[in-house]
Amino acid sequence: HHKILAIVGTAESNSEHPLGAAITKYCKQELDTETLGTCIDFQVVPGCGISCKVTNIEGLLHKNNWNIEDNNIKNASLVQIDASNE
């Protein structure tokens, strides 16, 4: 649960969409933090969603007493959020 919040909140932090900003704000509140992870390679296609890579969320998870395997700390999460209304 916390890992998903950290990933999605970080991914949406670069979004200019009001819903993206609301998601990031909610995730920060739930994780009790002012800062989230790092978002790189951010791309947005209006009406279709976003794509990016999220890193540096381990501190958020350790803060909330979540255990992460050491080899997962080196891995980035690829996030694609499809916002199409099909």
N, C-alpha and C positions, 0 to 999 in steps of 0.2 A: 504494500500500500504506500509506504513512504517513498520507495524507490520510484514508483510510477509518478507520484506527485513531484519528486525532484526532477525527473526527466521531462515531464510535460510542462512544468512551470518554467524550467530553463529554456526549453524549446520555444515556448510562446513569448519569452521575454523580449525577443527581437521583433515581434509582430506589432504592427501599427493598428491592427484591428481591435476595436473595443472589447470584443469577447476574449481575444488573446491577452489583453491587459488584465481583464478580470480573472482569467485563469491563473495568470502569474501571481496576482495579488492574493488569491485564495490559497495557492500552494505555499506562498511565503507565510501566510497566517497559520496554516496547518502544520508546517514544519518549524514554526517559531523562529524564523530567520529573516534577516534583511537582505541577504545575498543568496543566490542560487549557484548553479554550476556555470560552466562555460559553454557557449553555443557558437559553433563554427560552421562554415559552408551553408549559411542560412539562405534559403530560397523560398519565395512565395509566388504562387500563381493565383491571381484573383479568381475566386469562385471554386478553386480546386484544392487549396490547402497549403501546407508548408512542408519543407524538407530541410533537415539540418543534422549535425552531429553534436551530441551532448557529452561533455566530459567534466571531470572535477566535481562529481556529486558525492564522492565517498565521505567527505567530511560531514555532509548533511545526514548521511545514514548512520555514521558512527555516533554523531551527536544524539541521535534518537535510539541508541543502543541496538542498532541492527548490525548483524555480523555479515561481513563480505569476505569471500575467499580472495586470497592475495592475487591470484591470477586474474580475477575479474576487475581489479583496480586499474589494470593497464588497458582495459578494453573500453572503447568509446561506444556509445549507443547511437545507432542511426534511427532517427525519428522521422516518420512520414505521417502527417495527419491529413486525411482526405476529408475535405469539407464540401464535396459535391452533393447535390440534392437529387440523387437518382432514385 
